[in-house]
Amino acid sequence: MKRIGLTAVALILAGAAFAQTSTPSTTASTSSSTEVKAQMKDMRHDIRAYNKEKAEAKQEINKGDIAAAKADLTAAKADKQDIKADAKTLKSEGVAHPVKLADKQVKRIDEKDVRKDLKDVKADAKTEQKDIKEGDLADAKAAQKDLKADKRDLKRDVKEARRDGIRHPIRRAK
């Protein structure tokens, strides 16, 4: 009898203890995820701007234009402060290592752009060769014009990728 009474008391106390604890809410609001995406996009833009300002400052130092280099470095410093502020906000939202994550995303986007441009250059070169073999000079000139534009885009994207920290963007794209 004593055992049944103790078991009943234990069940009542356990039930009361479970009734007092609240269950954690795991509902993720969509506005929060869209805010995080927008903040990550802003951070990627800030990282690109920071890398661009640093590269321009380095070029101007090499040219000997110290005043312009100082202006670029102050702009880079402002971009760095924006990055830190965004990182602090994203960490409070629950994103782990937001700066590293955004930097990886920037590099991934750069590699994707280089791969796309390489593919376009190869396709235009094949089209030009095919048009030359067929004797269609008008189409060959148009293909050559497209090839020059794609090479220009490739050169620009490679420059951006190098500036964002990818050592050999064309080799990596193969």
N, C-alpha and C positions, 0 to 999 in steps of 0.2 A: 504494500500500500504506500509505503514511504517512497519507494522508487517511482511509482506512477505519479505521485504528487510532485516530486522534484522534476520529472520529465515535463510535466504540464507547465510548471513555473518557468522552466528553461525555454520551452516553446513560446510562451507568452512574452518573455523578455526578448527573445530573438526576433519575434514578429514586431515588437515595438521598436527595436533597434533598426530593423530594415525599413520600417515605415518612416523613420525620421530622416534617413539619408535620401538625398535627392539624386536622381539619375542624371548623368551628364548629358547635355544636349549635343547631339552630333549633327544637327542640321546645319549644313553649310549654305549660307545665303549666296545667291548668284551675284548680288551687288558686290559682295566682298571679293569674289573671284575676278569679276571684271575690273574692280579697282586694282587688284594685284597685277593683272595683265597690263593695265594702263601704266601703272608705276614701273613695271619691268620694261615696258617699251620706252618710257621716259628715261630710265636708267641706261638703256642701250644707246639712246641718242646722246645722252650726256657722256658716255664712255667714248663714243665715236668723236664727239666734239673735243673731248680732252686729248685723245690721241692725235687729232688733226692739229690742234693748237701747239702741242709739244713738237710735232714734226715741223710745223712752220717756224717755230722758234729756233729749232736746230738749224734749219736751212738759212735763216736770217743771221744767226751767229756765224755760220760758215761764210756768208757773204760779207760780214763785217758790220751789219746794220744792228747795232746793239739796242737802240731805242725801240725799234719795231719788235725785236726779240723780247724785250721787257714787257711790252704791251701784250704780246702773245702769251707770255708766261703768266701775267696777271689774269688773262682770260682763262687760261688752263687752270689756274688756282681756283677761280670761281666755279669752273666746271667740276673740279674735284670736290668742292664743298657741296655742290648739288648732288653729286654721287653719294657722298657720305650721308646727307640728309635723306635721300631716297633709300639708302641701305638701312638706316635706322628705322624708317617707317615700315619697310618691308619686313624687317626682323620682328617688329611688333605685330605684324600681320601673320607671322608664322613661317616665313620663307627662310630656309637655312642657307647661309652663305650667298646672299643676293648678288654681291659684286662679282664673285667668281662665276656664278650662274649666268649673269648677264654677259660677262666677258666671253664665256664659252658660246653663248648664243650668237654674239657678234661674229666670232670666228667661224661658226657653222654657216651663218648667212653669207659671209664673205666667200667661203669655199664653194657654196652652192652657186653664187653668182659667177665665180671664175669657171666652174664646170659648165654652166650654161653658155657662157661666152665662148669657151673652147669648142663646145659642140656646134655652136652657130658658125664659128670660123671654119671648122672642118667641113660642115655642110655646104657653105658658100664656096669653099675651094673646090669641092667635088662638082658642084653645079657649074662653076666657071670652066673647069676642065672638060666637063661633058659638053657644054655649049661650044667650046673651041673645037672639039673633035667633030661635032655635028656641023660646024661652019656657021653657026648663028652668032655673028659678032655683036649684034645689038643686045641680045640676052647676056652674052659674055661680058660686055661692058657694064650692064646693070648688076650682074653677079659680082664683078670686080668692085663696083662702087659699094655694094652691100658688104663685101669682104673687108674693105678699108674701114667702113663704119664699125663693123664687128671687132676688128683688130684694135680700133681706138677705144671701144668699150672694154675690151679685154685688158688693155694697158691701164685704163683708169681703175678697173676693179682689182687688178694685181697690185697697183700702187696703194689702194685702200687696204687691201689684205695685208700687205707688208707693213703698213703703218699700224694696223690693228694687232700685229704680233705673229703673223704666219710667215715663217721663214721662206719657204719655197712653195708658193701657192699653186704654181702650174704643175710641179712634180707631184704634189699631193692630190691634184685633181685627176690624175690618170688612173 
